């Protein structure tokens, strides 16, 4: 019994120590894409934060195009559910979203402080 109590104490202390070693994640912002457009056309984040674009339009393929991409990210991305990018440089990153085969473009921009 004493061995079981000691094992429990070691695991509890070790668990708290491991929590302290886990790095803190950057903040994240989310942009919802509907068939009628982008919910938030300007998203402001801090340097090092992530932005996730979420397909709220349903079964359509989303085309995400940047005028000038952040860092080494591609100019053009396709996704069906969501995609996430981390922004580690300050600046303004305009983008265009196409939902499915629609000819209408929805514009937005990421502002990184």
Phi, psi and omega in degrees: 000316180298323179295321180293319178295317180295319178298319178297319179294317179298316180296320180294313180294317178297322179296317178293324178295320179293325178300322179292337181272345182287125181293150179281129178286153175290161176291161180227144175242156182231135176245118179270130180251119179251166179296337178271355178142190180267129184299305179251111185283336175236122179244121181254127181226172175264158177303133180095351180281164177250151172237132177246124173267128184245131178280098177263006182275350180106231190272004183285153170276137180258133174253122180243117182241131175260141174293315171219114189290150175290123177053235185263012179290152180288158176291328189230130178227146174240139175204161180249329181249302179196163173213148184232137175230143175259137181247110184252005176234136176297152178153182177243128185238092177290145178217162177234138180243134173242128180259118180060224182262015181296139176280340182285129179261140176250127184253149176206177174207151176255126176250118182254119180273000000 
